[in-house]
Amino acid sequence: MNPTLMVENAVPVMLTKTLFDPIRSELDQVEQVLASTLSPYRRRISDLMNHLKHFKGKRLRPVLVILAAKACGRVVSSHFTLAAVIEMIHTATLVHDDVLDEASIRRHVDTVNARWGNKTSILLGDLLFTHAFHLSATSGDARICERIGEATNRVCAGELFQLTEHGNLHLTEDAYFEMIDGKTAALTEVACRIGAMLAGANDHVCESLAIFGQKLGLAFQVADDLLDLMGDETKTGKTLGTDLEQQKMTLPLIHLLEVVDGAEADSLRDAMRHPTEANIQRILTALRVHGSLEYAQRRADELIAEGRAALQCLPSSTAKTMLEQLGTWAVRRQS
């Protein structure tokens, strides 16, 4: 990311390894659920399943399940199971996303599609989806299953929306946020909601935590969009520049085309249609000159502030503080 973005309004952010230390034992139990529930498949597709271990990222969604539960005062074994369910759904979307984006690198290793091809990637993603829903049914709570199903529908609808808008260089900011509300925020929202529900929280608290999860997810995606444009591939572990190459309209690009005059906007759209190295550098320069990167960072910060406001219904606790810190990390991270 552009270093100036990290210096302006700088906020000290603990590394995720440190930030998550207070819930390390709970996260270890989520890992145990993931390992045991997927173990039957390792006998026949061991290479594939072992490769998925490399995709282990920040475990943001399980973290949200656990922290929401702790903020509501109660963690039960079902929290670990449902956290694993949401992580499997998230992993399935990553496997499918890499096919759609024709990405070759994720978290510093080959994507599944780069190593085994698109057919294998699609089937592996499908397996993770279906197994996640099978596992969620073991919770015995129809309300939870309904919420997870609804969130997954929103994810898929958001991905379809993005696909149908591929190449639409006139996408509006409202449409962009509608898109990412599904493809990214749906899972962070449901993670917080079911964490609270399983802890026995009342409807108001469940809704407030869901709002926090939604705002966090939106801000997280905006930060991801910035990283794709200005990140460090050695830190992100992903192929950078795919949004420009795939003609995906992200918030910085939308802002840029809105603030320049008509002729310049048309010229920049033509550059986006032909993403040569020279055109990409021209676009990146324009993003800096017209404040579009700073605008996107500011919107991400505003979303986190809205999310924090939703947490005010909760009593003071270590978990609440960690949720607030997680918001800061989400928009100031470098990977």
C-alpha positions as CSV (number, residue, x, y, z in Angstrom):
1,M,0.0,0.0,0.0
2,N,1.1,3.6,-0.6
3,P,3.2,4.4,2.5
4,T,1.5,7.8,2.9
5,L,-1.8,6.1,3.5
6,M,-0.3,4.2,6.4
7,V,1.3,7.3,8.0
8,E,-1.7,9.6,7.8
9,N,-4.0,9.1,10.8
10,A,-1.7,6.3,11.9
11,V,-3.0,4.2,14.7
12,P,-0.8,1.6,16.5
13,V,-2.1,-1.8,15.5
14,M,-1.0,-5.1,17.2
15,L,-0.1,-7.9,14.9
16,T,-2.9,-10.4,14.6
17,K,-0.8,-13.1,16.4
18,T,-0.7,-10.9,19.4
19,L,-4.2,-9.6,19.1
20,F,-5.7,-13.1,19.1
21,D,-3.6,-14.4,22.0
22,P,-6.4,-14.2,24.5
23,I,-8.6,-16.5,22.5
24,R,-5.8,-18.8,21.2
25,S,-7.2,-21.9,23.1
26,E,-10.7,-21.4,21.5
27,L,-9.2,-20.9,18.0
28,D,-7.2,-24.1,18.6
29,Q,-10.5,-25.9,19.2
30,V,-11.9,-24.6,15.9
31,E,-8.8,-25.9,14.2
32,Q,-9.4,-29.3,15.7
33,V,-13.0,-29.3,14.4
34,L,-11.7,-28.4,10.9
35,A,-9.0,-31.1,11.0
36,S,-11.4,-33.9,12.2
37,T,-14.4,-33.1,10.0
38,L,-12.3,-33.0,6.8
39,S,-10.1,-36.0,7.7
40,P,-12.2,-38.6,5.8
41,Y,-11.4,-36.9,2.5
42,R,-7.7,-36.9,3.1
43,R,-7.5,-40.6,2.2
44,R,-8.6,-40.1,-1.4
45,I,-7.7,-36.5,-2.1
46,S,-4.8,-36.1,0.3
47,D,-2.8,-33.7,-1.9
48,L,-5.7,-31.4,-2.3
49,M,-6.7,-31.3,1.3
50,N,-3.1,-30.8,2.4
51,H,-2.8,-28.0,0.0
52,L,-5.7,-26.2,1.6
53,K,-3.6,-25.9,4.8
54,H,-1.6,-23.3,3.0
55,F,-4.7,-21.2,2.6
56,K,-5.0,-20.8,6.3
57,G,-5.2,-17.1,6.7
58,K,-6.2,-14.8,9.5
59,R,-9.2,-16.9,10.6
60,L,-11.1,-13.6,10.8
61,R,-14.6,-15.2,10.7
62,P,-13.9,-17.8,13.5
63,V,-12.3,-15.0,15.5
64,L,-15.6,-13.0,15.2
65,V,-17.7,-15.9,16.3
66,I,-15.6,-16.4,19.4
67,L,-15.3,-12.7,20.3
68,A,-19.0,-12.1,19.8
69,A,-19.7,-15.1,22.1
70,K,-17.2,-13.9,24.7
71,A,-18.6,-10.3,24.5
72,C,-22.0,-11.8,25.4
73,G,-20.5,-13.8,28.3
74,R,-20.8,-17.4,27.1
75,V,-18.8,-19.8,24.9
76,V,-20.2,-23.3,24.2
77,S,-18.9,-26.2,22.1
78,S,-21.3,-25.3,19.2
79,H,-19.4,-22.1,18.7
80,F,-16.3,-24.0,17.6
81,T,-18.4,-26.1,15.2
82,L,-20.2,-23.2,13.7
83,A,-16.9,-21.2,13.4
84,A,-15.5,-24.1,11.5
85,V,-18.6,-24.1,9.2
86,I,-18.2,-20.4,8.4
87,E,-14.5,-20.8,7.7
88,M,-15.2,-23.7,5.3
89,I,-17.7,-21.6,3.4
90,H,-15.2,-18.8,3.2
91,T,-12.5,-21.2,2.0
92,A,-14.9,-22.5,-0.7
93,T,-15.4,-18.9,-1.9
94,L,-11.7,-18.4,-2.1
95,V,-11.2,-21.5,-4.2
96,H,-14.0,-20.4,-6.6
97,D,-12.8,-16.8,-6.6
98,D,-9.4,-17.9,-7.9
99,V,-11.0,-19.6,-10.8
100,L,-13.1,-16.5,-11.6
101,D,-10.0,-14.2,-11.3
102,E,-7.6,-16.6,-13.0
103,A,-5.4,-16.0,-10.0
104,S,-2.2,-18.0,-9.7
105,I,-1.0,-17.2,-6.2
106,R,-2.7,-17.1,-2.9
107,R,-0.9,-16.8,0.4
108,H,2.5,-17.3,-1.3
109,V,1.6,-20.7,-2.9
110,D,-0.1,-21.8,-6.1
111,T,-3.8,-21.6,-6.2
112,V,-5.8,-24.8,-6.6
113,N,-6.7,-23.9,-10.2
114,A,-3.1,-23.1,-11.0
115,R,-1.9,-26.5,-9.9
116,W,-4.9,-28.8,-10.6
117,G,-7.1,-26.8,-13.1
118,N,-10.5,-25.2,-12.9
119,K,-12.5,-28.5,-12.9
120,T,-10.8,-29.7,-9.7
121,S,-11.1,-26.2,-8.1
122,I,-14.9,-26.0,-8.8
123,L,-15.5,-29.5,-7.4
124,L,-13.3,-28.8,-4.3
125,G,-15.2,-25.6,-3.6
126,D,-18.5,-27.5,-4.0
127,L,-17.3,-30.1,-1.5
128,L,-16.4,-27.5,1.1
129,F,-19.8,-25.8,0.7
130,T,-21.8,-29.0,1.0
131,H,-19.7,-30.4,3.9
132,A,-20.1,-27.1,5.7
133,F,-23.9,-27.3,5.5
134,H,-23.9,-30.9,6.6
135,L,-21.8,-29.9,9.6
136,S,-24.1,-26.9,10.4
137,A,-27.1,-29.3,10.5
138,T,-25.4,-31.1,13.4
139,S,-25.9,-28.1,15.6
140,G,-29.6,-29.0,15.8
141,D,-30.6,-25.3,15.7
142,A,-32.7,-24.4,12.7
143,R,-32.3,-20.7,13.3
144,I,-28.5,-20.9,13.0
145,C,-28.8,-23.0,9.8
146,E,-31.2,-20.5,8.3
147,R,-28.9,-17.6,9.1
148,I,-25.9,-19.4,7.6
149,G,-27.9,-20.4,4.5
150,E,-29.1,-16.8,4.1
151,A,-25.6,-15.5,4.4
152,T,-24.2,-18.0,1.8
153,N,-27.0,-17.0,-0.6
154,R,-25.9,-13.4,-0.2
155,V,-22.3,-14.3,-0.9
156,C,-23.2,-16.1,-4.1
157,A,-25.6,-13.3,-5.2
158,G,-22.8,-10.8,-4.6
159,E,-20.4,-12.8,-6.7
160,L,-22.9,-13.1,-9.5
161,F,-23.6,-9.4,-9.3
162,Q,-19.9,-8.8,-9.7
163,L,-19.6,-11.2,-12.6
164,T,-22.6,-9.6,-14.4
165,E,-21.1,-6.2,-13.9
166,H,-17.7,-7.3,-15.2
167,G,-16.3,-4.6,-17.5
168,N,-19.0,-2.0,-16.5
169,L,-16.7,1.0,-16.0
170,H,-19.7,3.1,-15.0
171,L,-20.5,1.2,-11.8
172,T,-21.7,3.5,-9.1
173,E,-20.5,3.6,-5.5
174,D,-24.0,2.5,-4.3
175,A,-23.8,-0.5,-6.6
176,Y,-20.3,-1.3,-5.4
177,F,-21.4,-1.4,-1.7
178,E,-24.4,-3.5,-2.6
179,M,-22.0,-6.0,-4.3
180,I,-19.5,-6.2,-1.4
181,D,-22.3,-6.3,1.2
182,G,-23.0,-9.8,-0.3
183,K,-19.6,-11.1,-1.4
184,T,-17.7,-10.1,1.7
185,A,-19.8,-8.6,4.5
186,A,-22.4,-11.4,4.6
187,L,-20.1,-13.9,6.3
188,T,-18.5,-11.4,8.8
189,E,-22.0,-10.3,9.7
190,V,-23.4,-13.8,10.3
191,A,-20.2,-14.8,12.2
192,C,-21.0,-12.1,14.8
193,R,-24.7,-12.8,14.8
194,I,-24.5,-16.5,15.5
195,G,-21.7,-16.0,18.0
196,A,-24.2,-13.8,20.0
197,M,-27.2,-16.1,19.3
198,L,-25.5,-19.2,20.6
199,A,-24.4,-17.3,23.7
200,G,-28.1,-16.5,24.4
201,A,-27.9,-12.8,23.8
202,N,-31.2,-10.9,23.3
203,D,-32.3,-9.7,19.8
204,H,-31.0,-6.2,20.2
205,V,-27.5,-7.4,21.1
206,C,-27.5,-9.9,18.3
207,E,-28.5,-7.3,15.8
208,S,-25.9,-4.8,17.1
209,L,-23.2,-7.4,16.8
210,A,-24.4,-8.2,13.3
211,I,-24.2,-4.5,12.3
212,F,-20.6,-4.5,13.6
213,G,-19.8,-7.6,11.5
214,Q,-21.3,-6.1,8.4
215,K,-19.5,-2.8,8.8
216,L,-16.2,-4.6,9.5
217,G,-16.7,-6.8,6.3
218,L,-17.4,-3.7,4.1
219,A,-14.3,-1.9,5.5
220,F,-12.2,-5.1,5.1
221,Q,-13.1,-5.3,1.4
222,V,-12.3,-1.7,0.8
223,A,-8.9,-2.2,2.4
224,D,-8.5,-5.3,0.2
225,D,-9.2,-3.2,-2.9
226,L,-6.5,-0.8,-1.8
227,L,-4.0,-3.6,-1.2
228,D,-4.7,-4.9,-4.7
229,L,-3.7,-1.6,-6.1
230,M,-0.9,-0.5,-3.8
231,G,0.1,-3.6,-1.7
232,D,3.2,-5.5,-1.4
233,E,2.9,-9.0,-3.0
234,T,5.5,-10.4,-0.7
235,K,3.2,-9.4,2.3
236,T,-0.2,-10.0,0.8
237,G,0.6,-13.4,-0.6
238,K,-1.7,-12.8,-3.5
239,T,-1.4,-11.8,-7.2
240,L,-1.7,-8.0,-7.2
241,G,-3.3,-5.9,-9.8
242,T,-6.0,-8.5,-10.7
243,D,-8.8,-6.0,-10.2
244,L,-7.4,-3.7,-12.9
245,E,-6.5,-6.5,-15.2
246,Q,-10.0,-8.1,-14.8
247,Q,-11.7,-4.6,-15.2
248,K,-13.3,-4.9,-11.7
249,M,-14.5,-1.5,-10.5
250,T,-13.4,-1.0,-6.9
251,L,-14.0,2.1,-4.7
252,P,-10.8,4.0,-5.6
253,L,-11.5,3.6,-9.3
254,I,-15.1,4.6,-8.9
255,H,-14.1,7.7,-7.0
256,L,-11.5,8.6,-9.6
257,L,-13.9,8.5,-12.5
258,E,-16.4,10.6,-10.5
259,V,-14.0,13.4,-9.7
260,V,-12.2,13.9,-13.0
261,D,-13.9,15.8,-15.9
262,G,-15.8,13.9,-18.6
263,A,-13.0,13.8,-21.2
264,E,-10.4,12.6,-18.7
265,A,-12.9,10.0,-17.4
266,D,-13.4,8.7,-20.9
267,S,-9.7,8.5,-21.4
268,L,-9.1,6.7,-18.2
269,R,-11.9,4.2,-19.0
270,D,-10.1,3.5,-22.3
271,A,-6.9,2.9,-20.3
272,M,-8.8,0.5,-18.0
273,R,-10.1,-1.5,-21.1
274,H,-6.5,-1.9,-22.2
275,P,-4.5,-2.6,-19.0
276,T,-1.0,-2.5,-20.4
277,E,1.8,-1.8,-18.0
278,A,1.9,1.9,-19.1
279,N,-1.9,2.3,-18.7
280,I,-1.8,0.7,-15.3
281,Q,0.9,3.1,-14.2
282,R,-1.1,6.0,-15.6
283,I,-4.2,4.9,-13.6
284,L,-2.2,4.5,-10.4
285,T,-0.7,8.0,-10.8
286,A,-4.2,9.4,-11.3
287,L,-5.5,7.6,-8.2
288,R,-2.8,9.3,-6.2
289,V,-3.2,12.8,-7.8
290,H,-6.9,12.9,-7.3
291,G,-7.0,11.6,-3.8
292,S,-8.9,8.5,-4.6
293,L,-6.7,6.2,-2.5
294,E,-7.2,8.5,0.5
295,Y,-10.9,8.7,-0.2
296,A,-11.2,4.9,0.0
297,Q,-9.2,4.7,3.2
298,R,-11.4,7.4,4.7
299,R,-14.6,5.5,3.8
300,A,-13.1,2.3,5.4
301,D,-12.3,4.3,8.6
302,E,-15.9,5.7,8.6
303,L,-17.3,2.2,8.3
304,I,-15.3,1.0,11.2
305,A,-16.4,3.9,13.3
306,E,-20.0,3.0,12.5
307,G,-19.3,-0.6,13.6
308,R,-17.7,0.5,16.8
309,A,-20.8,2.6,17.6
310,A,-22.9,-0.5,17.3
311,L,-20.9,-2.2,20.1
312,Q,-21.8,0.4,22.7
313,C,-24.7,-1.7,23.9
314,L,-22.2,-4.2,25.2
315,P,-20.6,-4.0,28.7
316,S,-16.9,-3.4,28.9
317,S,-14.9,-6.5,28.5
318,T,-11.7,-7.8,27.0
319,A,-13.7,-9.3,24.1
320,K,-15.3,-5.9,23.3
321,T,-11.9,-4.2,23.3
322,M,-10.6,-6.9,21.0
323,L,-13.4,-6.4,18.6
324,E,-12.7,-2.6,18.5
325,Q,-9.0,-3.3,18.0
326,L,-9.9,-5.8,15.2
327,G,-11.6,-3.0,13.4
328,T,-8.5,-0.8,13.5
329,W,-6.4,-3.7,12.2
330,A,-8.8,-4.5,9.4
331,V,-8.3,-1.1,7.7
332,R,-4.6,-0.6,8.6
333,R,-3.2,-4.0,7.7
334,Q,-0.7,-4.7,5.0
335,S,-1.8,-8.2,4.1
